[in-house]
Amino acid sequence: MAPRAQHFGWFFGRGFGPQGWLRDDYLWGHRWDRPQLYQQSAKELEQAGLDLLIIEDSLSPGPREQLDLRVRSALGAPKLDPLLLTPYLFAATEHLGVAPTINAGVYPPYLAARQFATLQHLSDYRVGLNVVTDVKGSRHFGIPELAHDQAYDRAEEWMHVVRRLWHSWADGAIVEDTETWRYADGTKLDAFEHRGDYFSLDGPLNALPFDRQADTAAGAPAAGAGDGDPVIVSPGGSGRGLQFAGHNSDVQLALAPLDADSVRAYREKIHAAARAEGRDPESIRILFVFTPEIVPSDEEADRLVRASAHPSDSDLHEVIERQSIITETDLTGQDLDSPLDLTVFGQHVSAGSIGGLVGKHDPSTPLRELFTAKYRKGRIADGTGTVGTVRQVADFIEALGDDAGNDGFIFNGDLHPATVHRVLDRLVPELRRRGILRTEFGGGGLRGNLFDF
């Protein structure tokens, strides 16, 4: 029996910031604030057969007390606007989908709907939205900071309005009659008035409607969606985040332990959330974030694993800084020999972010042990980590597809040629030999690629 074909993407994890910083890759001398670096990398991803590039973003450089923490290693700032980079990536590629991160609490729904309608047409239906609900940048925009679940309530309303705007031109509204020079029929535009809990605006949208691409989407689309709509990606792992995904998402950016039982359990949560919203579970592609470390031999894998078992204080400090950025909480001043104090996290920090730090450890575990576990590497062959030879990494990918029904993976890393090649150079041929990775693209844009198998 042939292995299950899977979908693959890339999570541009640093966002539109200094690619390669903290690695010798930076010494290649690419200008991170110019488009050529990203265009070159995007071409490589497309050649590799990846369906989707997701661009991380955070709007704020951080709270006053964290500014130095976030900029000194360029992990949290600076960042330029990924939406404005997106057209350059489309210009360099023909098939790759691109989903910049959009904050549903900051971008006005009408503006977002118009911008993404424009990109959907310009890209030949290859754009997506990675919808996030982060609230820590609210102060820069003069809007209130909301609690975690309330921010998702706002995002639900935002998505509802954006979709209604996208569909405010009914079928047949475009006449384009060159005999009478009548371009459109205004009676087929929905001049609705929306007065909600978070947004107040009127339709219709001043943008062309989308063509239906009826041969592309498997199952029922998200609520209110048409199959010509931009693809919606969501990364939320909390209960409320999973509910949002079940209602709205075409792609779930999944963070979970990468073993068959955990993958099956996570997939069932998403499928249950979809069924609760009256959707076909197969209308969501669940792609797990994966950062493999590919080495040339078993001996090198053993060496790396042994070397990571006893991190120095400077090694731990780097881990602490990264976890501080991830949790949006300065952990650098915490006592390493005491347990994690959960009261340091604000209400905006999701349970998933905290759980990612704690893992399976007991709450009384000293921070030093938590951070050491984050630093420690493990062998992919025995399920303790992600270090392995190309054959072992391919075996792992194949097994999760066949044993857990996995839809695919999102590789995580800088969008830098050195990083892309480090991960994909030997892995792409191996996956293609096994029939796991596509060798050609179909039609129908990003949605068509995601649902062509």
Buried (B, 14 or more C-beta within 10 A) or exposed (E): EEBBBBBBBBBBBBBBBBBBBBBEBBEEEBEBEEBEBBBBBBBBBBEBBBBBBBBBBBBBBBBEEBEEBBBEBBBBBBBEBBBEBBBBBBEBBEBBBBBBBBBBBBBEBBEBBBBBBBBBBBBBBBBBBBBBBBBBBBEEEEBEBBEBBBBBBBBBBBBBBBBBBBBBBBEEBBEEEEEEEEEBBEEBBBEEEBEBEBBEBEBBBEBBBBEEBEEBBBEBBBBBBBBBBBBBBBBBBBBBBBBBBBBBBBBBBBBBEBBBEBBBEBBEBBBEBBEEBEBBBBBBBBBBBBEBBBBEEEEBBEEBBEEBEEBEEEBBBBBBBBBBBBBBBBBEEBEBEEBBEEEEBBEBBBBBBBEBBBEEBEEEBBBBBBBBBBBBBBBBBEEEBBBBBBEBBBBBBBBBBBBBBBBBBBBBBBBBBBBBEBBBEBBBBBBBEBEBBBEEBBEBBBBBBBBBE
